[in-house]
Amino acid sequence: MEEEKAFEVRDRRAYLNDDVAAPAATPAPSASKTAPPESETSTPPSPTVETNETEPSPDAAPPQASFASLIFSLATSTLHCLGEGESAGVVSLPEARRIIDLLAILQEKTRGNLTADEDGLLANILYTLRMRFIEVERQNPSRS
């Protein structure tokens, strides 16, 4: 017969507040074939975690993936590369050009397969990003 080896369970969860201590580890039960009665088993209480109201709840469904959300995501990345938004002042023209080129490839490869709204959205965003790129490039000629 094989001998059963005892194992140890360690809680590696990170705790947000230092005030809340990690639950104490319980010793591994002896290798017996009978389970202890429910009154003898106890689970340590879960630590209280403060939630930030701006974060979505874990029960909330994630945003639905769509062609429009992909286009908006790439457009947002391009604007960040052009120094807008949270990264104001940080300009990366080569990266912005690369993302604009990716959007142009998407437009070419999906021609005839998009709805009128999707086609219009992609065309408008590409036009806007190209014009913004030219503006930033003229303001920062040494970065292109």
ChimeraX attribute file (.defattr): number of C-alpha atoms within 10 A of each C-alpha:
attribute: neighborCount
match mode: 1-to-1
recipient: residues
	/A:1	3
	/A:2	4
	/A:3	6
	/A:4	7
	/A:5	6
	/A:6	9
	/A:7	9
	/A:8	9
	/A:9	9
	/A:10	9
	/A:11	9
	/A:12	7
	/A:13	7
	/A:14	8
	/A:15	13
	/A:16	13
	/A:17	11
	/A:18	8
	/A:19	7
	/A:20	11
	/A:21	10
	/A:22	16
	/A:23	12
	/A:24	9
	/A:25	11
	/A:26	12
	/A:27	9
	/A:28	10
	/A:29	11
	/A:30	7
	/A:31	11
	/A:32	7
	/A:33	6
	/A:34	6
	/A:35	10
	/A:36	10
	/A:37	7
	/A:38	7
	/A:39	6
	/A:40	7
	/A:41	9
	/A:42	8
	/A:43	7
	/A:44	11
	/A:45	8
	/A:46	8
	/A:47	13
	/A:48	10
	/A:49	10
	/A:50	8
	/A:51	10
	/A:52	8
	/A:53	7
	/A:54	6
	/A:55	7
	/A:56	11
	/A:57	11
	/A:58	7
	/A:59	6
	/A:60	7
	/A:61	8
	/A:62	9
	/A:63	7
	/A:64	6
	/A:65	8
	/A:66	9
	/A:67	12
	/A:68	14
	/A:69	12
	/A:70	12
	/A:71	18
	/A:72	15
	/A:73	12
	/A:74	18
	/A:75	21
	/A:76	15
	/A:77	17
	/A:78	24
	/A:79	22
	/A:80	20
	/A:81	23
	/A:82	26
	/A:83	17
	/A:84	15
	/A:85	13
	/A:86	9
	/A:87	12
	/A:88	12
	/A:89	12
	/A:90	13
	/A:91	20
	/A:92	18
	/A:93	21
	/A:94	13
	/A:95	16
	/A:96	23
	/A:97	18
	/A:98	12
	/A:99	19
	/A:100	22
	/A:101	14
	/A:102	13
	/A:103	21
	/A:104	15
	/A:105	12
	/A:106	13
	/A:107	18
	/A:108	10
	/A:109	10
	/A:110	11
	/A:111	11
	/A:112	10
	/A:113	10
	/A:114	13
	/A:115	10
	/A:116	10
	/A:117	10
	/A:118	15
	/A:119	16
	/A:120	12
	/A:121	16
	/A:122	22
	/A:123	14
	/A:124	12
	/A:125	17
	/A:126	19
	/A:127	13
	/A:128	12
	/A:129	21
	/A:130	17
	/A:131	12
	/A:132	15
	/A:133	20
	/A:134	12
	/A:135	12
	/A:136	18
	/A:137	17
	/A:138	12
	/A:139	10
	/A:140	12
	/A:141	9
	/A:142	7
	/A:143	12
	/A:144	13
